[in-house]
Amino acid sequence: MSAVPFHYVDLRTFCYETEDEQRVEAALRTFLPDDVEIEREVSEGHHGDRILVLSIRLERADEVRHVLGELATLESFDRLLEELDDRIDDNCALFLQLDKQAAYKGHVELGSGLMLRAKVEAYPAKKEHAVENAREALEALAAS
């Protein structure tokens, strides 16, 4: 397996009082390898409602590759590649919003509800290098 030029991937979603916690976790697990532990933190909304924050940071190369491999199944994968320059910031972090409802059904789609942040390796740490590295890695994963 080739090296993946990402330091880590963070995934996060919120489970509101009106949502089923198991379903929200299942949506998040669509992107995760088996046997990883999701962190849970209880927070409070603007009106005092309970919000459960589910999050995970993946740093091992196999885990990062797994998440990015799921992104390669996007129907709008070409769109993602076209938008990399807009989705990677000056700190070399890639940001994506993924559809939580679609993820619960086992589909990977851009949308809202799940946040992904991936730190792209780039030496020197410049946005243009990060965009190039992310593009090459995602294209390689899509081709495999």
C-alpha positions as CSV (number, residue, x, y, z in Angstrom):
1,M,0.0,0.0,0.0
2,S,1.3,3.4,-0.9
3,A,1.6,6.2,1.6
4,V,-1.3,8.5,2.0
5,P,-0.3,12.2,2.2
6,F,-2.6,13.1,5.1
7,H,-1.6,13.5,8.8
8,Y,-5.0,12.8,10.1
9,V,-8.8,12.8,9.4
10,D,-11.3,14.2,11.8
11,L,-15.0,13.3,11.5
12,R,-17.7,14.9,13.6
13,T,-21.5,15.0,13.7
14,F,-24.2,16.1,16.1
15,C,-27.0,14.0,17.4
16,Y,-30.0,16.2,18.4
17,E,-32.7,15.2,20.8
18,T,-35.0,14.5,17.9
19,E,-32.6,12.0,16.4
20,D,-31.9,8.4,17.2
21,E,-28.4,8.0,18.6
22,Q,-27.8,4.6,17.0
23,R,-28.8,5.9,13.6
24,V,-26.5,8.9,13.9
25,E,-23.6,6.7,14.9
26,A,-24.4,4.3,12.0
27,A,-24.2,7.3,9.7
28,L,-20.7,8.2,11.0
29,R,-19.6,4.6,10.9
30,T,-20.2,4.5,7.1
31,F,-16.9,6.3,6.8
32,L,-15.0,4.4,9.5
33,P,-13.0,1.2,9.6
34,D,-14.3,-1.5,12.0
35,D,-13.4,-1.4,15.7
36,V,-12.6,2.3,16.1
37,E,-14.0,4.1,19.2
38,I,-16.1,7.2,18.7
39,E,-15.8,9.9,21.3
40,R,-19.0,11.2,22.8
41,E,-19.5,14.6,24.4
42,V,-22.8,16.0,25.7
43,S,-23.4,19.6,24.9
44,E,-26.3,22.0,25.2
45,G,-28.1,23.8,22.4
46,H,-29.2,27.5,22.4
47,H,-32.6,26.6,24.0
48,G,-31.1,24.2,26.6
49,D,-31.7,21.1,24.5
50,R,-29.2,18.2,24.7
51,I,-26.8,17.8,21.8
52,L,-24.5,14.8,21.6
53,V,-21.3,15.4,19.7
54,L,-19.9,12.3,18.1
55,S,-16.3,12.6,16.8
56,I,-13.2,10.7,16.0
57,R,-9.7,11.5,14.8
58,L,-8.0,8.9,12.7
59,E,-4.2,9.1,12.4
60,R,-3.1,5.6,11.4
61,A,-2.4,5.4,7.6
62,D,-4.7,2.4,7.1
63,E,-7.6,4.2,8.9
64,V,-7.0,7.4,6.9
65,R,-6.8,5.4,3.7
66,H,-10.2,3.8,4.6
67,V,-12.0,7.1,5.1
68,L,-10.5,8.6,1.9
69,G,-11.4,5.4,0.0
70,E,-15.0,6.0,1.0
71,L,-14.8,9.5,-0.4
72,A,-13.6,8.0,-3.7
73,T,-17.1,6.4,-4.1
74,L,-18.8,9.8,-4.3
75,E,-21.0,10.1,-7.4
76,S,-19.8,13.8,-7.4
77,F,-16.1,12.7,-7.1
78,D,-15.1,14.8,-10.1
79,R,-16.8,17.8,-8.5
80,L,-14.9,17.2,-5.3
81,L,-11.6,17.2,-7.3
82,E,-12.6,20.4,-9.1
83,E,-13.4,22.1,-5.8
84,L,-10.2,21.1,-4.0
85,D,-8.7,24.6,-4.2
86,D,-11.8,26.0,-2.5
87,R,-12.0,23.1,0.1
88,I,-8.3,23.3,1.3
89,D,-7.4,26.3,3.4
90,D,-4.1,28.1,3.9
91,N,-3.3,25.7,6.8
92,C,-3.4,22.7,4.4
93,A,-6.7,21.4,5.8
94,L,-9.3,19.8,3.6
95,F,-12.9,20.5,4.7
96,L,-16.0,18.6,3.5
97,Q,-19.6,18.4,4.5
98,L,-21.2,15.0,4.0
99,D,-24.8,14.1,3.9
100,K,-25.7,12.4,7.2
101,Q,-29.0,10.9,6.0
102,A,-27.4,9.4,2.9
103,A,-24.6,8.0,5.1
104,Y,-27.1,6.3,7.4
105,K,-28.3,4.5,4.3
106,G,-24.7,3.6,3.4
107,H,-24.2,6.1,0.7
108,V,-21.5,8.7,0.4
109,E,-22.7,12.1,-0.8
110,L,-21.7,15.7,-0.3
111,G,-24.3,17.5,1.7
112,S,-24.7,18.4,5.4
113,G,-24.7,16.8,8.8
114,L,-21.2,15.2,8.9
115,M,-18.1,17.3,8.9
116,L,-14.8,16.0,7.7
117,R,-11.5,17.8,8.2
118,A,-8.3,16.2,6.9
119,K,-4.8,17.7,7.4
120,V,-2.9,17.3,4.1
121,E,0.9,16.8,4.1
122,A,2.7,19.4,2.1
123,Y,6.3,20.4,2.2
124,P,6.7,23.2,2.3
125,A,3.3,23.7,3.9
126,K,1.7,25.8,1.2
127,K,-1.9,25.5,0.0
128,E,-0.9,24.8,-3.6
129,H,1.2,21.8,-2.6
130,A,-1.6,20.5,-0.4
131,V,-4.1,20.8,-3.2
132,E,-1.7,18.9,-5.5
133,N,-1.0,16.2,-2.9
134,A,-4.7,15.7,-2.0
135,R,-5.7,15.5,-5.7
136,E,-3.1,12.9,-6.5
137,A,-4.0,10.8,-3.4
138,L,-7.7,10.9,-4.1
139,E,-7.3,10.1,-7.7
140,A,-5.1,7.1,-6.8
141,L,-7.6,5.8,-4.3
142,A,-10.4,6.2,-6.9
143,A,-8.4,4.2,-9.4
144,S,-7.7,1.4,-7.0
